[in-house]
Amino acid sequence: MYLKRFVYDRLLDWKNESGHSTLEVSGARQVGKTYLINKFADEHYTHKIYINLFELSGKQFLECYNQAADWKPGTKRPEHPLMDAFRLYEPDFEDSDDTVIILDEIQESSEIYNRIREFTRQFQSHFIVTGSYLGRIYDPDFRYSSGDVTKLTIYTLSFEEFLLAYDSALYARYQKLDFTASEPDTSVQLKKVYNIYCQIGGYPKVVEAYLETRAVQKAQGELVKIIDTFTNESIRYFTDVLDTRVFTQIFFSICRILNREKKGLAEDSISEELQKLVTKDYSSNISKAACNRAISWLYFSGIIGFCAKITEMDILNFKAASRCYFMDVGLANYYLTRTGTDHRVLAGTLNENYVYINLKKRQDFPQEIAFETPAFATYRGGEIDFVVQSLQSSNRYLVEVKSGKGTAGTAQKALEQGKAQKLLYLKGDTKGGVDGKIETIPIYMLERYSFS
Protein backbone atom coordinates (compact mmCIF):
# COMPACT_ATOMS: atom_id res chain seq x y z
CA MET A 1 0.00 0.00 0.00
CA TYR A 2 1.41 3.37 -1.05
CA LEU A 3 0.86 6.25 1.36
CA LYS A 4 1.51 9.60 -0.26
CA ARG A 5 3.92 11.73 1.77
CA PHE A 6 4.03 15.48 1.18
CA VAL A 7 7.73 15.58 2.09
CA TYR A 8 8.39 13.93 -1.28
CA ASP A 9 8.36 17.41 -2.85
CA ARG A 10 11.22 18.42 -0.56
CA LEU A 11 13.27 15.54 -1.97
CA LEU A 12 12.65 16.88 -5.47
CA ASP A 13 13.67 20.39 -4.38
CA TRP A 14 16.96 18.99 -3.06
CA LYS A 15 17.69 17.09 -6.29
CA ASN A 16 17.01 20.17 -8.41
CA GLU A 17 18.84 22.74 -6.29
CA SER A 18 21.79 24.51 -7.90
CA GLY A 19 24.15 23.77 -5.02
CA HIS A 20 25.47 20.27 -4.43
CA SER A 21 25.04 18.87 -0.95
CA THR A 22 24.56 15.56 0.78
CA LEU A 23 21.00 15.03 1.97
CA GLU A 24 20.82 13.86 5.58
CA VAL A 25 17.40 12.39 6.34
CA SER A 26 16.52 11.85 9.97
CA GLY A 27 13.43 10.75 11.82
CA ALA A 28 12.15 8.24 14.32
CA ARG A 29 12.24 4.52 13.73
CA GLN A 30 9.53 3.20 11.35
CA VAL A 31 8.40 6.57 9.94
CA GLY A 32 9.03 5.35 6.39
CA LYS A 33 12.40 6.94 5.61
CA THR A 34 13.93 3.97 3.79
CA TYR A 35 10.83 3.24 1.71
CA LEU A 36 10.32 6.86 0.68
CA ILE A 37 13.95 7.48 -0.21
CA ASN A 38 14.23 4.31 -2.27
CA LYS A 39 11.00 5.13 -4.10
CA PHE A 40 12.32 8.61 -4.85
CA ALA A 41 15.67 7.23 -6.05
CA ASP A 42 14.03 4.64 -8.31
CA GLU A 43 11.77 7.27 -9.89
CA HIS A 44 14.33 10.05 -10.43
CA TYR A 45 17.73 8.43 -11.01
CA THR A 46 19.02 5.96 -13.57
CA HIS A 47 21.49 4.33 -11.18
CA LYS A 48 21.06 3.62 -7.46
CA ILE A 49 23.38 2.08 -4.89
CA TYR A 50 21.73 1.21 -1.59
CA ILE A 51 23.89 0.30 1.41
CA ASN A 52 22.53 -0.39 4.90
CA LEU A 53 25.37 -0.09 7.40
CA PHE A 54 23.38 -2.11 9.92
CA GLU A 55 23.04 -5.09 7.58
CA LEU A 56 25.20 -7.35 5.39
CA SER A 57 25.50 -4.76 2.62
CA GLY A 58 27.08 -2.38 5.14
CA LYS A 59 29.59 -4.98 6.30
CA GLN A 60 30.53 -5.71 2.70
CA PHE A 61 30.93 -2.03 1.86
CA LEU A 62 33.14 -1.42 4.90
CA GLU A 63 35.38 -4.27 3.77
CA CYS A 64 35.66 -2.55 0.37
CA TYR A 65 36.37 0.76 2.06
CA ASN A 66 39.07 -0.69 4.33
CA GLN A 67 40.76 -2.30 1.34
CA ALA A 68 40.60 0.92 -0.70
CA ALA A 69 41.90 3.05 2.19
CA ASP A 70 44.67 0.66 3.21
CA TRP A 71 48.09 2.33 3.17
CA LYS A 72 51.56 1.47 4.35
CA PRO A 73 54.13 4.17 5.21
CA GLY A 74 56.60 4.66 2.37
CA THR A 75 54.09 3.77 -0.34
CA LYS A 76 51.91 6.06 -2.43
CA ARG A 77 48.79 7.12 -0.58
CA PRO A 78 45.40 6.33 -2.17
CA GLU A 79 44.11 9.49 -3.85
CA HIS A 80 40.40 8.67 -3.83
CA PRO A 81 39.73 5.79 -1.45
CA LEU A 82 36.00 6.45 -1.30
CA MET A 83 35.67 6.39 -5.08
CA ASP A 84 37.70 3.19 -5.16
CA ALA A 85 35.53 1.69 -2.41
CA PHE A 86 32.34 2.21 -4.39
CA ARG A 87 33.95 0.71 -7.49
CA LEU A 88 35.00 -2.33 -5.48
CA TYR A 89 31.50 -2.64 -4.04
CA GLU A 90 29.70 -2.02 -7.34
CA PRO A 91 31.91 -2.73 -10.38
CA ASP A 92 29.46 -0.93 -12.70
CA PHE A 93 29.51 2.24 -10.59
CA GLU A 94 29.63 5.47 -12.60
CA ASP A 95 30.15 8.79 -10.89
CA SER A 96 27.49 10.95 -12.55
CA ASP A 97 24.58 13.28 -11.77
CA ASP A 98 22.24 10.44 -12.64
CA THR A 99 23.56 8.22 -9.86
CA VAL A 100 22.34 8.30 -6.27
CA ILE A 101 24.06 6.53 -3.38
CA ILE A 102 21.98 5.83 -0.28
CA LEU A 103 23.78 5.07 2.97
CA ASP A 104 21.16 3.90 5.44
CA GLU A 105 21.72 3.67 9.23
CA ILE A 106 24.73 5.97 8.86
CA GLN A 107 25.10 6.16 12.64
CA GLU A 108 26.64 2.67 12.58
CA SER A 109 29.95 4.03 11.22
CA SER A 110 31.62 7.24 12.38
CA GLU A 111 34.35 6.61 9.78
CA ILE A 112 31.86 6.82 6.90
CA TYR A 113 29.77 9.59 8.44
CA ASN A 114 32.85 11.76 8.80
CA ARG A 115 33.50 11.51 5.04
CA ILE A 116 30.32 13.44 4.18
CA ARG A 117 32.40 16.44 3.12
CA GLU A 118 34.06 14.25 0.50
CA PHE A 119 30.66 13.02 -0.72
CA THR A 120 29.70 16.60 -1.36
CA ARG A 121 32.95 17.90 -2.84
CA GLN A 122 34.54 15.01 -4.70
CA PHE A 123 31.61 13.25 -6.35
CA GLN A 124 29.17 14.13 -9.08
CA SER A 125 26.85 11.44 -7.75
CA HIS A 126 24.16 12.46 -5.28
CA PHE A 127 24.34 11.12 -1.73
CA ILE A 128 21.55 10.50 0.76
CA VAL A 129 22.41 9.39 4.30
CA THR A 130 19.80 8.36 6.83
CA GLY A 131 19.67 7.37 10.47
CA SER A 132 16.91 6.28 12.82
CA TYR A 133 18.97 6.65 15.96
CA LEU A 134 21.42 9.49 16.32
CA GLY A 135 24.01 7.35 18.06
CA ARG A 136 26.65 9.91 17.20
CA ILE A 137 25.34 12.26 19.92
CA TYR A 138 27.02 9.96 22.44
CA ASP A 139 30.08 9.16 20.36
CA PRO A 140 32.91 11.74 20.20
CA ASP A 141 34.21 10.09 17.02
CA PHE A 142 31.36 11.66 15.01
CA ARG A 143 32.02 15.13 13.62
CA TYR A 144 29.45 17.63 12.36
CA SER A 145 29.79 18.50 8.66
CA SER A 146 28.43 22.03 8.56
CA GLY A 147 27.85 23.55 5.13
CA ASP A 148 27.99 20.24 3.29
CA VAL A 149 24.66 18.80 4.39
CA THR A 150 21.01 19.56 3.68
CA LYS A 151 18.92 18.25 6.58
CA LEU A 152 15.43 16.84 6.23
CA THR A 153 13.30 15.33 8.97
CA ILE A 154 10.57 12.81 8.19
CA TYR A 155 7.76 12.51 10.70
CA THR A 156 4.87 10.09 11.05
CA LEU A 157 1.91 10.82 8.77
CA SER A 158 0.19 14.14 9.38
CA PHE A 159 -3.59 14.33 9.71
CA GLU A 160 -3.84 15.58 6.11
CA GLU A 161 -1.75 12.66 4.84
CA PHE A 162 -3.90 10.24 6.83
CA LEU A 163 -7.07 11.88 5.52
CA LEU A 164 -5.86 11.56 1.92
CA ALA A 165 -5.16 7.86 2.41
CA TYR A 166 -8.44 7.31 4.28
CA ASP A 167 -10.75 9.03 1.76
CA SER A 168 -9.35 11.02 -1.16
CA ALA A 169 -12.79 12.49 -2.00
CA LEU A 170 -13.21 13.76 1.56
CA TYR A 171 -9.68 15.17 1.42
CA ALA A 172 -10.63 17.11 -1.73
CA ARG A 173 -13.66 18.59 0.05
CA TYR A 174 -11.48 19.43 3.05
CA GLN A 175 -9.12 21.38 0.82
CA LYS A 176 -12.01 23.57 -0.38
CA LEU A 177 -13.52 24.30 3.04
CA ASP A 178 -13.67 27.86 4.32
CA PHE A 179 -12.28 28.29 7.83
CA THR A 180 -15.38 30.14 8.99
CA ALA A 181 -18.14 28.40 7.02
CA SER A 182 -17.66 24.65 7.26
CA GLU A 183 -20.18 22.38 5.55
CA PRO A 184 -22.06 20.45 8.30
CA ASP A 185 -21.92 17.01 6.65
CA THR A 186 -18.25 17.39 5.73
CA SER A 187 -17.41 18.64 9.22
CA VAL A 188 -19.01 15.60 10.84
CA GLN A 189 -16.99 13.29 8.61
CA LEU A 190 -13.75 15.20 9.22
CA LYS A 191 -14.24 15.08 13.00
CA LYS A 192 -14.74 11.33 12.75
CA VAL A 193 -11.51 10.88 10.76
CA TYR A 194 -9.60 13.20 13.10
CA ASN A 195 -10.76 11.17 16.12
CA ILE A 196 -9.54 7.97 14.45
CA TYR A 197 -6.21 9.64 13.70
CA CYS A 198 -5.84 10.65 17.35
CA GLN A 199 -6.34 7.03 18.37
CA ILE A 200 -3.89 5.40 15.98
CA GLY A 201 -1.42 8.14 14.99
CA GLY A 202 0.65 8.25 11.83
CA TYR A 203 3.26 5.49 11.78
CA PRO A 204 2.93 4.08 8.23
CA LYS A 205 2.56 0.42 9.29
CA VAL A 206 -0.06 1.42 11.87
CA VAL A 207 -2.00 3.42 9.27
CA GLU A 208 -1.77 0.56 6.76
CA ALA A 209 -3.10 -1.88 9.36
CA TYR A 210 -6.06 0.39 10.03
CA LEU A 211 -6.85 1.02 6.36
CA GLU A 212 -6.77 -2.70 5.62
CA THR A 213 -8.97 -3.73 8.56
CA ARG A 214 -10.74 -0.51 9.70
CA ALA A 215 -10.03 -1.78 13.21
CA VAL A 216 -8.35 0.53 15.74
CA GLN A 217 -7.25 -2.43 17.84
CA LYS A 218 -5.39 -4.01 14.90
CA ALA A 219 -3.63 -0.72 14.22
CA GLN A 220 -2.63 -0.34 17.86
CA GLY A 221 -1.21 -3.86 17.75
CA GLU A 222 1.21 -2.66 15.07
CA LEU A 223 2.08 0.33 17.26
CA VAL A 224 3.00 -1.98 20.14
CA LYS A 225 5.40 -3.84 17.81
CA ILE A 226 7.08 -0.55 16.86
CA ILE A 227 7.45 0.43 20.52
CA ASP A 228 8.99 -2.95 21.37
CA THR A 229 11.42 -2.70 18.45
CA PHE A 230 12.52 0.78 19.43
CA THR A 231 13.07 0.03 23.10
CA ASN A 232 14.90 -3.24 22.45
CA GLU A 233 17.21 -1.71 19.84
CA SER A 234 17.88 1.40 21.92
CA ILE A 235 19.24 -0.52 24.90
CA ARG A 236 22.44 -1.42 23.05
CA TYR A 237 23.47 2.26 23.15
CA PHE A 238 23.45 2.34 26.94
CA THR A 239 25.58 0.75 29.63
CA ASP A 240 23.77 2.06 32.71
CA VAL A 241 20.09 1.75 31.80
CA LEU A 242 19.04 -1.55 33.31
CA ASP A 243 16.40 -2.63 30.78
CA THR A 244 13.64 -1.41 28.47
CA ARG A 245 11.37 -0.65 31.43
CA VAL A 246 13.06 2.71 31.93
CA PHE A 247 11.57 3.97 28.65
CA THR A 248 8.10 2.77 29.60
CA GLN A 249 8.45 4.46 32.99
CA ILE A 250 9.45 7.73 31.32
CA PHE A 251 6.48 7.50 28.94
CA PHE A 252 4.07 7.05 31.84
CA SER A 253 5.66 9.97 33.69
CA ILE A 254 5.25 12.20 30.62
CA CYS A 255 1.56 11.30 30.57
CA ARG A 256 1.11 12.28 34.20
CA ILE A 257 2.77 15.64 33.61
CA LEU A 258 0.63 16.28 30.51
CA ASN A 259 -2.53 15.49 32.46
CA ARG A 260 -1.83 18.06 35.16
CA GLU A 261 -4.24 20.97 35.18
CA LYS A 262 -1.32 23.35 35.67
CA LYS A 263 1.61 23.16 33.30
CA GLY A 264 4.16 24.70 35.62
CA LEU A 265 6.77 22.27 36.90
CA ALA A 266 8.02 21.93 40.45
CA GLU A 267 11.52 21.40 39.09
CA ASP A 268 13.57 23.69 36.82
CA SER A 269 13.50 21.37 33.80
CA ILE A 270 11.48 18.55 32.32
CA SER A 271 14.44 16.19 32.80
CA GLU A 272 14.52 16.86 36.54
CA GLU A 273 10.75 16.54 36.82
CA LEU A 274 10.68 13.25 34.92
CA GLN A 275 13.62 11.85 36.86
CA LYS A 276 11.86 12.68 40.10
CA LEU A 277 8.68 10.93 38.98
CA VAL A 278 10.48 7.87 37.58
CA THR A 279 12.50 7.27 40.74
CA LYS A 280 9.52 7.97 43.01
CA ASP A 281 6.90 5.91 41.20
CA TYR A 282 8.94 3.09 39.68
CA SER A 283 12.54 2.49 40.60
CA SER A 284 14.91 4.27 42.95
CA ASN A 285 17.75 2.28 41.35
CA ILE A 286 17.74 4.48 38.24
CA SER A 287 20.31 7.23 38.61
CA LYS A 288 19.62 10.81 37.63
CA ALA A 289 22.35 10.64 34.98
CA ALA A 290 20.90 7.45 33.46
CA CYS A 291 17.42 8.93 33.41
CA ASN A 292 18.64 12.14 31.76
CA ARG A 293 20.51 10.17 29.11
CA ALA A 294 17.42 8.12 28.38
CA ILE A 295 15.31 11.29 28.06
CA SER A 296 17.88 12.85 25.72
CA TRP A 297 17.91 9.66 23.71
CA LEU A 298 14.13 9.73 23.31
CA TYR A 299 14.37 13.34 22.15
CA PHE A 300 17.15 12.85 19.60
CA SER A 301 15.48 9.66 18.36
CA GLY A 302 12.34 11.61 17.48
CA ILE A 303 10.05 9.93 20.02
CA ILE A 304 9.43 12.95 22.25
CA GLY A 305 9.76 16.70 21.73
CA PHE A 306 10.50 19.51 24.17
CA CYS A 307 8.36 22.58 24.75
CA ALA A 308 9.61 25.85 26.19
CA LYS A 309 8.07 28.16 28.79
CA ILE A 310 7.68 31.94 28.36
CA THR A 311 7.24 33.46 31.79
CA GLU A 312 4.72 36.30 32.07
CA MET A 313 4.57 36.59 28.26
CA ASP A 314 8.12 37.99 28.25
CA ILE A 315 9.95 36.34 25.34
CA LEU A 316 13.27 37.31 26.93
CA ASN A 317 12.32 35.05 29.83
CA PHE A 318 12.39 31.92 27.70
CA LYS A 319 13.16 28.60 29.37
CA ALA A 320 13.76 25.69 27.01
CA ALA A 321 12.70 22.10 27.71
CA SER A 322 10.06 22.92 30.33
CA ARG A 323 7.57 20.35 29.03
CA CYS A 324 7.61 17.47 26.62
CA TYR A 325 5.17 15.82 24.25
CA PHE A 326 5.05 12.67 22.18
CA MET A 327 5.94 13.09 18.51
CA ASP A 328 3.05 10.88 17.43
CA VAL A 329 -0.53 11.21 18.71
CA GLY A 330 -1.10 7.45 18.47
CA LEU A 331 1.85 6.91 20.79
CA ALA A 332 0.45 9.57 23.14
CA ASN A 333 -2.98 7.93 23.09
CA TYR A 334 -1.53 4.50 23.80
CA TYR A 335 0.32 5.55 26.95
CA LEU A 336 -2.28 8.07 28.16
CA THR A 337 -4.92 5.35 27.96
CA ARG A 338 -2.71 2.92 29.85
CA THR A 339 -2.33 5.43 32.69
CA GLY A 340 -6.12 5.42 33.13
CA THR A 341 -6.69 8.95 31.84
CA ASP A 342 -10.35 10.03 31.90
CA HIS A 343 -11.78 10.18 28.37
CA ARG A 344 -12.52 13.91 28.57
CA VAL A 345 -9.03 14.72 29.79
CA LEU A 346 -7.66 12.33 27.18
CA ALA A 347 -9.34 14.20 24.32
CA GLY A 348 -7.97 17.55 25.47
CA THR A 349 -4.45 16.24 26.03
CA LEU A 350 -4.36 14.53 22.63
CA ASN A 351 -5.57 17.72 20.94
CA GLU A 352 -2.81 19.68 22.64
CA ASN A 353 -0.21 17.07 21.67
CA TYR A 354 -1.43 17.23 18.07
CA VAL A 355 -1.02 21.02 18.02
CA TYR A 356 2.47 20.72 19.49
CA ILE A 357 3.57 18.35 16.70
CA ASN A 358 2.21 20.69 14.04
CA LEU A 359 4.02 23.70 15.53
CA LYS A 360 7.23 21.70 15.78
CA LYS A 361 7.09 20.90 12.07
CA ARG A 362 6.63 24.59 11.25
CA GLN A 363 10.03 25.26 12.85
CA ASP A 364 11.83 23.03 10.35
CA PHE A 365 13.33 24.58 7.23
CA PRO A 366 11.78 26.56 5.60
CA GLN A 367 10.88 27.91 9.01
CA GLU A 368 7.48 29.58 9.40
CA ILE A 369 7.42 30.46 13.10
CA ALA A 370 9.95 31.75 15.64
CA PHE A 371 11.59 30.30 18.77
CA GLU A 372 13.82 27.25 19.19
CA THR A 373 10.90 25.01 20.11
CA PRO A 374 7.14 25.50 20.49
CA ALA A 375 6.37 27.32 23.73
CA PHE A 376 3.58 27.81 26.26
CA ALA A 377 3.33 30.86 28.51
CA THR A 378 2.32 32.04 31.95
CA TYR A 379 0.59 35.36 32.53
CA ARG A 380 -0.79 36.90 35.72
CA GLY A 381 -1.43 33.64 37.50
CA GLY A 382 -2.78 31.75 34.51
CA GLU A 383 -1.38 29.87 31.53
CA ILE A 384 -1.69 29.93 27.75
CA ASP A 385 -1.44 26.69 25.77
CA PHE A 386 0.98 27.97 23.10
CA VAL A 387 2.54 31.23 21.94
CA VAL A 388 3.40 31.45 18.25
CA GLN A 389 5.26 34.25 16.49
CA SER A 390 5.22 34.54 12.71
CA LEU A 391 8.57 35.02 10.99
CA GLN A 392 6.81 36.64 8.04
CA SER A 393 5.18 39.50 9.95
CA SER A 394 6.34 39.17 13.59
CA ASN A 395 2.67 38.89 14.58
CA ARG A 396 2.28 37.06 17.86
CA TYR A 397 -0.52 34.54 18.31
CA LEU A 398 -1.93 33.13 21.51
CA VAL A 399 -3.13 29.60 20.77
CA GLU A 400 -5.72 27.94 22.97
CA VAL A 401 -6.73 24.31 22.45
CA LYS A 402 -10.26 23.52 23.59
CA SER A 403 -12.11 20.23 23.19
CA GLY A 404 -15.47 21.90 23.92
CA LYS A 405 -16.87 25.41 23.62
CA GLY A 406 -14.95 26.99 26.51
CA THR A 407 -12.95 30.21 26.42
CA ALA A 408 -9.55 31.08 27.86
CA GLY A 409 -9.56 33.98 30.29
CA THR A 410 -5.78 34.24 30.61
CA ALA A 411 -5.27 34.43 26.85
CA GLN A 412 -8.02 37.01 26.46
CA LYS A 413 -6.47 39.12 29.23
CA ALA A 414 -3.04 38.94 27.53
CA LEU A 415 -4.60 39.93 24.20
CA GLU A 416 -6.34 42.93 25.78
CA GLN A 417 -3.04 44.03 27.34
CA GLY A 418 -1.34 44.07 23.94
CA LYS A 419 0.85 41.02 24.57
CA ALA A 420 -0.15 39.55 21.18
CA GLN A 421 -1.87 40.56 17.97
CA LYS A 422 -4.24 37.58 17.68
CA LEU A 423 -5.91 34.87 19.73
CA LEU A 424 -6.51 31.59 17.91
CA TYR A 425 -8.97 29.07 19.31
CA LEU A 426 -8.61 25.49 18.09
CA LYS A 427 -11.74 23.56 18.95
CA GLY A 428 -13.04 20.10 18.31
CA ASP A 429 -16.65 21.24 17.96
CA THR A 430 -17.01 24.57 16.18
CA LYS A 431 -18.15 26.08 12.90
CA GLY A 432 -15.34 28.60 13.09
CA GLY A 433 -15.52 32.36 13.00
CA VAL A 434 -13.72 35.70 13.39
CA ASP A 435 -14.45 38.28 16.09
CA GLY A 436 -11.99 41.14 15.83
CA LYS A 437 -8.59 39.83 16.89
CA ILE A 438 -10.03 36.45 17.88
CA GLU A 439 -10.18 33.63 15.35
CA THR A 440 -11.78 30.22 15.90
CA ILE A 441 -11.23 27.21 13.64
CA PRO A 442 -11.86 23.47 13.89
CA ILE A 443 -8.74 21.77 15.19
CA TYR A 444 -8.66 19.40 12.22
CA MET A 445 -8.05 22.40 9.94
CA LEU A 446 -4.89 23.54 11.74
CA GLU A 447 -2.58 22.14 9.05
CA ARG A 448 -4.18 24.47 6.50
CA TYR A 449 -3.87 27.52 8.76
CA SER A 450 -1.11 30.04 8.09
CA PHE A 451 0.52 32.12 10.84
CA SER A 452 0.94 35.20 8.67
N, C-alpha and C positions, 0 to 999 in steps of 0.2 A: 504494500500500500504506500503510495507516494503522498506525503504531506507537504504541501507548498510552504516554503519558508521565505519570508520577505527579505531576510538577510542575504539571499541569493544575489540580489541587485548590488549589494556592497562588494561581493566577490567580483562581479563584472566591472565595477568601478575600479577596483584594484588592478585588474588585468589590463584595463585600457588607460590607466594613468600614464602621464608622460615620464615621470620618474620611475626608477627601477628599485624596488625594495622587496625584501622577503616578507611574506604575509605570515604573521604569527596568530593563529586561531586558538583561543582559549575558551573555557567553559566547563561546567560541571560534567561529571561522568554521565553518559547516556543521554546527552541532549541532542545527539545526531550529528556531531561534528564530522566524523569519518565518512558517514554516508553522504552528507551534503557536499563535502569537498571532493570526494571521488566522482559524484554525479557531475559536479561543475567541471572537473578536469576532463572527464570523458566527453562532455558536450562542447568544450571550447579549446581543446588542444589535440594535436595529432598524436603526440607521444606522451606517455605518462609512466613515471616510475614511482611505485608506492612501496615504502619501507616502513615497517612498524618496529620500532626499536625495543618493544616489549616482547616481540615474537621472534620466530625463526629467521624471518627476513632481516630483522635488525642484527641478529647475531652474525648472519652471513655477511651483511654489509660491513660490520665492524671488522671482520676478518680481512675483507678487501681493503678497508681503510688502513689497518695496521700494516698490511703488506706494502701498500703504496707509500706510506709515510715512513717506513723503516729506513734508517740511515746509520751508517757507521762513520765515526770520526776519520777524516782523511780521505773520504770518498766524496763524490759530487752529491750535493743535497738535492732531493726531489724538488723540482720547480713548482709543480701543480699536483700535489698528492691527492687533493680532493677530486680533481678531474680524473686522475688515474684510477681512483677508487671507484668512481661511478662506471668507468669503462671496464674495470675488472668485474664489477657486479652485473652490469648489463652491457655485453659486448656490442650491441647495436646502438648504444647511447650516442646521440648527437646533441651537441650543445647549441641550441637554437631557440628563438622566441616561441616556437611552436611546441616546445617541450616543457612539461611541468614535473617537478620532483616533489613528492609529498613525503615528509618525514614525520610519521605519527609517533606519539608518546615520546616526544623529544626530551622530556625530563629524565629519561633513562640514561642519557649520556651527556655529561658536561663537556666532554671533548668535542662532540659534534655540535652541541648547542653553541659553544664558543667560537665556532667557525662561521656563524651567520654573516659576519661582515664579508667573508670571502664569497659566500653565496651571492650576496648582493653586488659585489664589485668585480668578481672575476668570471662570472658566468653570464651568458645570454639567456640560458634557461630560467624559467620562473620557479621559485621555491615557496612551498607552503609548509610550515612546521606547526604541529598541534601538540597539545598536552592537556590531559584531564586533571592531573594533579601537579601543582607547581612545586615539585620536590626541590627545585633549585632554591627556594626561599630558605631552606635549612642547610643548604650545601654551599660553602664558601668557594667551591671550585667553579660555580656558575658565574658568568660575568654578563652584565647588561649591555646589549648592543644598541646604544642610542643612535638614532639617525639612520639606521639601516633596516629598520623593521616598521611595518605597518601592522598595528594591532587591531584585532577584531574579536569581539566576544559573542559567542552564540549562547542564547538562553533557551529554556524550555519554551514550548509554543505559547504565544500570546493568546489572549482571548480572541482577537480577530482571526488569527491563524486557525484556532480551534473551530471558530464559527464557520470559516470557509470550508474546512474539512467536513464539518457536521452537516451543513446545508448551504450549498453555494447560492441557491436562490434567495434564501433568507439573508445571506451575507450581502447580496446585491441590493436588497431592500434596505439593509442597515446602512450601506454606504450613501444612500439617498436621503436618509432621515434628517430632518431639521432638529437642531438641539432643543428648540423650544416648542415644537409642535409634533411630537411623536404620534405615529399611527397606533391606535389602541391594540389592534390585533397583532401587529408586528412587535409592539412593546412587550406584550404578554409572552410571545415566543422567544424574544431575546432574553427576557428575564429567566425563562426556563433554561435556556442554553447556558447563560452565565452561571446559574446555580449549579448546573452539572459541572461546568468548568471549575468552579470553586471546590467541588468535591474530589475531582480526579487530578486537576492540574494539567501541566503541559509536557511532561516527558513523552517523547514520541511513542515508545512502546506501550505506555499507559493509554495514550490517546487511541492508538491502533486497537488495543484490546477492547476499549469501550465502543469504538465505531463498528467493530466486528460483532459484538455481542449485545450492545446497548445495555450492559449491566455494569453498574458502578462497582459492585463487589469484585467482578473479574478484573476491572481496571486497577483497583486498589491492590489486588493480588500481585500484579506486575510491579506496582510501586514498591511493595514490600521486598521483592526480589532485587530491585535497584538499590534500596537502602542496605540490604544485606551485602551486596557486592561492594558498595562503597566502603562500608565500615570494615569489612574483612580485608580489603586491599589497602586501606589507609594504615592499618596497624603496622605494616612492615616499615613505615617511615618513622616509627617511634620506638624508643627503648625504655621509656618510663611510664607509658600508659598501659595499664595492666591488661585490658582486653577491650572488646568492642562496646562493652556496657557504658564506658565513659561517654561515648557519643550519644547514646540513648538518653543518658542522664542529663546531658547538656540540652538536648532537644526538649525534654520535659521541663527543664528549668526555664528555657526560653518561653515556652507556652505559659507558664505561671506568671512571668513578668509581663507578657503581652496582655494577659487577662486582668491585670490590675486596673482598677478604675483610674488611679493616678499614674502618670508615666514617669514621674520623678523617681530617681533611684536613691537608695540609702547610701550606696557607695559612689565613688567618684567616676567609675567606668563600668561598662557592661561586663568586662572580663572579671572585675572584682565581685560584682553582684552575682554573676553566674557561678563563680568559684565558691562563693559563700553558700549559695543554694545547693550546689552539687555535694559539697562536703557535709552540709547539715542534713540534707534529706536522703542521701544515698550512701556515700562512703567517705569516711574521714581519712582513709588511706591515700586518697588522691591529693598530691601536693598542689600548691598554688601554681608552681611553674608548669607542671604537667597539664593542669587544667587550662592555663593560658595558651600553651602550645596547641592543645587540641582545639580551642576556640579559634586561634589564628589559622589553623589548618582548615577548619570548616569554612572560614571566610575566604581564604585564598583558593579553595577548591570549588568555590561558587555555590556552596550549600546554604550559607547564611549571608546576610548583608548587614552592615552597620548603619545606624541612623544617628545624626548629630542632634544636639540640643542648643537652641538659641534662648538664652536667658533674658527675660523681660523684653523680648522682641528687639534686642540689641545685637545686630549681626557681628559686632566686634567681640561680643561675649559668646563665642561659638565653641562648643565643646564636642569634639568628635567622639564617635563610638559610645554614645550614651544609651542607645537601645540597639536591638538587633531583630531582624525579621528573617523568615525563610525566603529563599529565592525561587520557590515554587509553591503555589497556593495548595496544590494537592498534598504536598509534603506537610504544609502547615495544618491542613485539615486532618490529616492522618494522626499527627501527634496531639493536636488540640482535642480531638475526639477521645483519644486514649487517656487524656488527663481528666476526662469527665466534664468537660466544659459544657455549660448550659447552652441549649441550641440558639437562644437569642444572643447571648454573648459571643457564641461561635460565629454567627453570621457577621456581627460587627467587626470582630477581630480579623476574619478572613477578608472582608472588604478593605480594611485598613492595610493588611498585608499585600493585597492586590495593588492598591494605590502605590505603596512603597516600591514594589517591583517596577511599576511603570515609570515612576520618577527616576529610579536608578538607571533605567535604560536611557532616559533622556539626557543623562550626564555622560554618556559615551560619545565618542566622536561620530558625526558632527554634533557638538554639545548644544543643547537647547536651553538648559537652565543652569543657574549658578550653584555655587557651593561644592565642596569636595564630595559630600554625600547628601542624600535627602535629609531634611531636618524637621523636627517639631519645635515648638516654642512654648515658653511660659510667659504669662502676662498678668500682673496684678492678682495673683492668687489662683489663676486658672491656667488652662493649657489649650493649645491649638494643635490639631492633628499634624499638619504639615505647613511649612512656609516655603514658597517657591518664588524664585526671582528670575524673570526672563532675561536672557542675554541679549535679545534683540532690542528690547525697549527699556530694560531695567525696572519694569513694572513688578511690583511685589504682590503676590497672591497669598491669601490665607485659605488653606484648603481644609474643609471639614467633611469627614466621612460619616454619613448617617444611614443606618439601615432602615429607619422609619421616617417620620415627618418632623422630627425634632429640629430645633435651632441651636446655635452655639453662641451663648452669651459672651464668652471671653473673646471670640473672634470678632463679633459685632462691636464690642467695646474697642478693640484694637483698631478696627476699620474706622470707627468714628474719631479716634484720636490721631488719625493720619499715619498709622504705622504700616499701612499697605494701601494699594490702589484698588484692589478687588478682593471680594470674598467669594470663593467657589464652593458651593455645596455639591457633594456627590452622594446621591441617594439611590437606594434600591427600588423605591416606589415613588416615582414622580413623573410628571409630564414635562418638567423643565420649565424654565422661564427666566426673565431678566427683570430686576427691580433696582434701577440705579446702578450702584457699584456691586450689587449682589447678583451672581449668576447661579442657577441651579440646573444640573443636568443629571440624567440617569447614569449611574456608575458604570454601566456596561458601555457607555459612549466615551469614556475617558480617553481611550487610545486615539480617538479622532479629534480630541480637543487640543488646541494650540495655545500655549502660554506666550502670547504676543505682547 
